[in-house]
Amino acid sequence: MSSFAHMIENITPDIYESLKLAVEIGKWSDGRKLTAEQKELTLQAIIAWEAKNLPEDQRTGYMGPQECASKSAPIENILFKSDSIH
């Protein structure tokens, strides 16, 4: 087992919330600023933890069902109108 996977297994819900807050505000709980590398690794850990522990609709980046707007809007038939002249 890799150390990253092992780390994910040991994240508790409290640790998850703490990591999530750190990324949101850009600081650790003691006030130190996250480096770019720390932010990247923390985001990876958050996403990996969510994939194992949360339903899809509660995960980071979830956008809901996506459908093309043209599928839901009726399209006017301009070629064959009933009142058109032939």
Secondary structure, 3 states (H helix, E strand, C coil): CCHHHHHHHCCCHHHHHHHHHHHHHCECCCCCECCHHHHHHHHHHHHHHHHHHCCHHHCCCCCCCCCCHHHHCCCCCCCCCCCCCC
